[in-house]
């Protein structure tokens, strides 16, 4: 039997079944999640498993033995974590025995000697022209796992069958008979680096429990079985059936796409800049108004210290392009004007003029915008109470207030 071909065939079958599984669930996108996925917490998606099966060692001379004589018991124990639905890691112990063949160069000998080369041989293990060899194997290994079922078909928490090829490496130790008669009946130990490729198959029983089938092939240095016969590498295949328990939390969630807030922050910056400009103009107007109130003459009622009347003066409220809403500071400015100039001059008629700039927008749009701005200011005046003489005038799109600066025409003037 060619174990390498068997392993490759199993991997190809896994890819086929994963692809077929993806086709079956294609119409059920409501239960299938595709990445990116939210990062899980440290102790989420942890699994622990144990399995038992057989090891099949492939030393230089082992092909002289029958297949059944080369199979040895194997045990697996491991703990791992799925970092994403498609990528996981695990660490585990893999052993327990391996069997092989040691060639007897002295074929004429009717009975094997107690020592043959560097391998201690029990006479009952004589096998045709050589000897049966059995030794213990201890292998501590870490694996990188790729769940191709989730990678190809998308993540599903209720998928029955999943395949996860993996690559691993670790430290392996063989425990064989002693190397010299001095150490007779004492084990010899060989420690080597092992590299493994395998296929981890999961059959879902429930959310917490999977039946697992783990098939892999490991490569060692040729001296792992304590003797060398020309080849640089030796191999050991393993197949084990077991159970894996999945600790809570066992699921994954799709990550929400990040929202680009740059356009909003830029708009806020522009509005703040416009507001600063408006506030600066309002301050200038208020300063000009205060200066006028300090003057006397022209037959108008003017401010005099100790008196309670104020001279009415023009008042302007500026708006951003295309807007008719008032900021809090603008509302306060209007209330202040009502409570001072208008409240002390109820015998006068105040004209409220709404406007939009003629350089932007259609005539119809500017007509509506000028009226909306006028109404916004008028509503604040009405909310202040009092019975004032008011006339309304909507200029629509105009350049009456400035021929060069369009933003100065986006205004409501009280005069």
Beta strands, then each sheet from edge to edge (+ up, - down):
strand 1: 46-58
strand 2: 71-82
strand 3: 87-103
strand 4: 115-116
strand 5: 119-120
strand 6: 126-127
strand 7: 130-147
strand 8: 161-177
strand 9: 187-204
strand 10: 209-221
strand 11: 233-246
strand 12: 315-318
strand 13: 349-357
strand 14: 389-398
strand 15: 411-414
sheet 1: 6+ 7- 3+ 2- 1+ 11- 10+ 9- 8+
sheet 2: 4+ 5-
sheet 3: 12+ 15- 13+ 14+
end
